[in-house]
Amino acid sequence: MLGCQHANDAYAARYRHLTTREHNRLKPTQAQTVIAAALLRQLWAVVTTGKPWDPAIAANGLIGIEEAIVA
């Protein structure tokens, strides 16, 4: 998981946020678990939908409003 954080800006930023925020700060292992879970969800979405990975969705976990309305 550590390699993923170094190679991907979205995951690195998320890890930094989780471990440095003032409220409910996570320990490094907890933050790595959060990143791992997010990666699994995103891989599942890519495999099942056939859509390419989107760093914007990875950064905030949201899809565009247009896509949400259609779905």
N, C-alpha and C positions, 0 to 999 in steps of 0.2 A: 504494500500500500504506500510505503514511503516513496518509492520510485514514481508512482502515479502523481503524487503531490509535487514532486520536483519537475516533472515533465509537462504538467498541465497547469496553466495559469488559473483556470477556474477552480480546480481542486485546491491549489495552493492558497488562493484567496479565501476559500471557504474554511480551510483548516486554520489559517491565521485568525479569521473572524471567530471561530468557535473557541480557540484557545486564548484569545486576548480580550474578549468582550467583558464588560464589567458585570453584567447580570448573568448568572448561571454559566459561568466559565467552565469549560470542560477540560479534563486532564488529557494529555496527548493520546493515550490509548482510547479514550472515549471518542475523541474527535476523529481518530483513524477509523473507528467503527462506523461513525456517521458517514464518512467519506466512502467506505467500502459498501455500505448499504445503498448509498446514492449511485455508486458505480454499477451495482447489480441491477438496480431499477432502470438505469439508463441503457444498459446492455440489453435487458429484456425488451425495452421499448424499441430499440433499434432492430433487434432480431424479429420481433413479432409484427412490426409495422413496415419494415423495410425502408424507413426514412433514415437519412444520415444523422449522425450525432450532431447536436447543436450546442455550442458552448454557451449561448445565451440561456438556454433552458437549464443547462448544467449549473450555471452560476446562481440562478434564483429559483429553479424548480417549477417554473411556470411556462405555460404555452401561450401563444398569442390569443387574444380575445376572439378573433375570428375562428380559430381552430376549436376553441372551447365551445363556442356556440354551435358549430357544425356537429361536433361529437356529441 
